[in-house]
Amino acid sequence: MTIHEIEQAITELSPQELARFRHWFDEFDAQVWDEQFESDANSGKLDKLANKAITDFRAGKAKEL
């Protein structure tokens, strides 16, 4: 199935089916994002950003939200 076919199929959903699809896709997308974030964290891709944030915090360059 192509992206175009998927897009077309989505336009043909009833309002109830579209709501159900949105809910499913939100859950699916969140799971994919979580897995990517975990993979990046475990591989060290985020270490530089984390170290910079810690350094800035210790230097007083952070403010409470």
C-alpha positions in Angstrom: 0.0 0.0 0.0 1.3 3.4 -0.9 1.1 6.6 1.1 -1.4 8.0 -1.4 -3.6 4.9 -0.9 -3.4 5.3 2.8 -4.3 9.0 2.6 -7.2 8.2 0.3 -8.5 5.4 2.7 -8.3 7.8 5.6 -10.4 10.4 3.8 -13.1 7.7 3.3 -13.4 6.9 7.1 -16.6 7.8 8.9 -16.2 10.3 11.8 -16.3 7.5 14.3 -13.7 5.5 12.4 -11.5 8.6 12.0 -11.7 9.2 15.8 -10.7 5.6 16.4 -7.8 5.9 13.9 -6.6 9.1 15.5 -6.5 7.4 18.9 -4.7 4.4 17.5 -2.2 6.6 15.6 -1.5 8.8 18.7 -0.7 5.7 20.7 1.4 4.2 17.9 3.3 7.4 17.3 4.1 7.8 21.0 5.4 4.3 21.2 7.7 4.8 18.2 9.0 8.1 19.7 9.6 6.4 23.1 11.6 3.6 21.4 13.7 6.1 19.4 14.3 8.2 22.5 15.4 5.2 24.5 17.6 4.0 21.7 19.3 7.5 21.4 19.8 7.7 25.1 21.3 4.2 25.3 23.6 4.9 22.4 25.0 8.0 23.9 23.5 10.4 21.3 22.0 12.6 24.0 25.1 12.6 26.3 26.4 15.9 24.9 23.1 17.7 25.4 22.7 16.3 28.9 26.2 17.3 29.9 25.6 20.8 28.5 22.4 21.1 30.5 24.1 20.0 33.7 27.0 22.4 33.1 24.6 25.3 32.5 22.6 24.4 35.5 25.7 24.3 37.8 26.8 27.6 36.3 23.5 29.2 37.3 22.3 29.6 33.8 19.0 27.9 34.5 15.9 29.3 36.0 13.0 27.5 37.7 9.9 27.1 35.5 
